[in-house]
Amino acid sequence: MLANRLTEDPRTRVLLIEAGPRDKHFWIHVPLGYGKLFARTDVNWAYQSEPEPTLGGRRIFTPRGKVLGGSSSINGLVYIRGQPEDYDGWGIPGWRFADLLPYFKKSENQARGPDQWHGVGGPLEVGDLERHELCDAFIEAAAALGIPRNPDFNGASQEGTGYYQATTCRGRRCSTATGYLRQAEKRPNLRVLVNTLVTGITFDGRRATAVRTATETFTARREVILAGGAFNSPQLLQLAGIGPAGLLQRLGIAVIADLPVGEGLQDHYYARTFWRCCKPVTLNDDMASWLRRARIGAQYLLRRQGPLTIAAGYAAAFARTRPARTRPDVQLYFINFSTAKRGGVLHAFSGFTCSVSQLRVESRGNVMIRSADPAEPPAIRYIYLATENDRRVMVDGVKLARRIVNTPPLRDYVSAEELPGATMQSDEELLAFVREYGETVFHPTSTCSMGSVVDERLRVKGIGGLRVIDASVMPAVPSGNINAAVIAVAEKAADLVKQDASL
């Protein structure tokens, strides 16, 4: 995205270095194909967290994009901006929601057309998903419980129930590579290197002057911009000597700046509930039939329609778990299939999934390098469920999911609760379920936060010629999926870079 905006000025030369390959893999571009990419280490860093003490020592599988487009090339495509209070709560001048809304609109090509909340003509395609009778039943059931219908979670209010929108167009994924980079690559002032790992940053005193790979050093005439995300940007800074002094000294790395790089990791925790369906209308049923599978393939190949065009979320509810909450504190994802392992084989039975994710987490973890070797993955510690509020919201969220599924008309599709199972009823039992089965929902942020590591113009504090522009700069994770927010942050950051270059 940055490469596109910065090279709009023909006087600006940009070198984009990507550790992974070009985004040529077939399943990258098929929306439901995200499930095929979990285990593909050619396009996915496929990290594992450290053993999580609050989750019984489990390691959490952590996919991240290692391909042009980054995680926008392998994510679940759900388009959610978050709540205005999220950005206002950052307390950073120039980064309130009113400051970011023009950039959300600038980035967007909204299939529904422009209005006060949405834009058209931007590089990021945002479209509607096909309707499905199970999703309709979910929305009807949530509305029956008093959750308001909401046709646009990214409009006047996030609260409510309805269908997601997704970063798709005509049945194809729109990543930052397809939306932004393709057109930019036609410009002579952009050079793209793929399959190239950046191994270090070179400094002249306290100014970044170049980046290094295993075989070359590339001099930056203006500045170096890190866009490696919440894990790899702090990794590169720490390897370069910018980070917690104690850690760097233990690893034999000369300290250039003692900053809390890698601290403050936030992510949305996520627990799935599975339900057996008494009608053969789920994707599980489709995939169990050779005839239906052939029909799905034909639908997609001939018309770019059908089940292969849906996102990782289909229908949703953004809701308050308790009346005293002033705004939604959980996000429920509903989808018309079930699988024990994300990206794995669908259950043999007819099933669907209703998942719970806390929107505003309190728990914070960290990302720290293990050694001075740039090829060694960083140590990721999420430290989920560390506060009473985080535990309470997740338990209440599972209860809410149960109430929705057991409310007509969705109840009419249910033959049994598969997981956590009807025998688990107490708060203690539900918390144990959340600890045992919960996972990341892939929204890591805040490891190079504005205010502590970078300033409001995203320049690394005390260092010249070096910025970070990605999810790591967010002081706190927004309420919902973060792809839209990351792109809006980068849109604004591109303007900041241009302004500073003109001084």
HELIX and SHEET records of a PDB file:
HELIX    1   1 LEU A    2  LEU A    6  1                                   5    
HELIX    2   2 PHE A   26  HIS A   29  1                                   4    
HELIX    3   3 PRO A   31  LYS A   36  5                                   6    
HELIX    4   4 PRO A   53  LEU A   55  5                                   3    
HELIX    5   5 GLY A   70  SER A   73  5                                   4    
HELIX    6   6 PRO A   84  ASP A   88  1                                   5    
HELIX    7   7 PHE A   97  SER A  107  1                                  11    
HELIX    8   8 GLU A  133  ALA A  144  1                                  12    
HELIX    9   9 THR A  176  THR A  176  1                                   1    
HELIX   10  10 ALA A  177  LEU A  181  3                                   5    
HELIX   11  11 ARG A  182  ALA A  184  1                                   3    
HELIX   12  12 GLY A  229  LEU A  239  1                                  11    
HELIX   13  13 ALA A  245  ARG A  250  1                                   6    
HELIX   14  14 LEU A  283  MET A  287  1                                   5    
HELIX   15  15 TRP A  290  ARG A  303  1                                  14    
HELIX   16  16 PRO A  307  THR A  309  5                                   3    
HELIX   17  17 GLU A  388  VAL A  405  1                                  18    
HELIX   18  18 LEU A  410  TYR A  413  5                                   4    
HELIX   19  19 ASP A  427  TYR A  437  1                                  11    
HELIX   20  20 ALA A  471  VAL A  473  5                                   3    
HELIX   21  21 ASN A  483  ALA A  501  1                                  19    
SHEET    1   A 2 VAL A  14  ILE A  17  0                                        
SHEET    2   A 2 LEU A 190  LEU A 193  1                                        
SHEET    1   B 2 TYR A  47  GLN A  48  0                                        
SHEET    2   B 2 PHE A  61  THR A  62 -1                                        
SHEET    1   C 3 GLU A 108  GLN A 110  0                                        
SHEET    2   C 3 LEU A 124  ASP A 128  1                                        
SHEET    3   C 3 GLN A 165  ALA A 166 -1                                        
SHEET    1   D 6 GLY A 160  TYR A 163  0                                        
SHEET    2   D 6 ALA A 315  ALA A 319 -1                                        
SHEET    3   D 6 VAL A 330  ILE A 335 -1                                        
SHEET    4   D 6 GLY A 351  GLN A 358 -1                                        
SHEET    5   D 6 TYR A 269  CYS A 277 -1                                        
SHEET    6   D 6 VAL A 414  LEU A 419 -1                                        
SHEET    1   E 6 GLY A 160  TYR A 163  0                                        
SHEET    2   E 6 ALA A 315  ALA A 319 -1                                        
SHEET    3   E 6 VAL A 330  ILE A 335 -1                                        
SHEET    4   E 6 GLY A 351  GLN A 358 -1                                        
SHEET    5   E 6 TYR A 269  CYS A 277 -1                                        
SHEET    6   E 6 GLU A 439  THR A 440 -1                                        
SHEET    1   F 2 THR A 168  CYS A 169  0                                        
SHEET    2   F 2 ARG A 172  ARG A 173 -1                                        
SHEET    1   G 3 GLY A 200  ASP A 204  0                                        
SHEET    2   G 3 ARG A 207  ARG A 212 -1                                        
SHEET    3   G 3 THR A 217  THR A 219 -1                                        
SHEET    1   H 2 VAL A 224  LEU A 226  0                                        
SHEET    2   H 2 LEU A 466  VAL A 468  1                                        
SHEET    1   I 2 ILE A 242  GLY A 243  0                                        
SHEET    2   I 2 ALA A 257  ASP A 258  1                                        
SHEET    1   J 3 GLU A 263  LEU A 265  0                                        
SHEET    2   J 3 GLY A 365  MET A 368 -1                                        
SHEET    3   J 3 ALA A 379  ARG A 381 -1                                        
END                                                                             
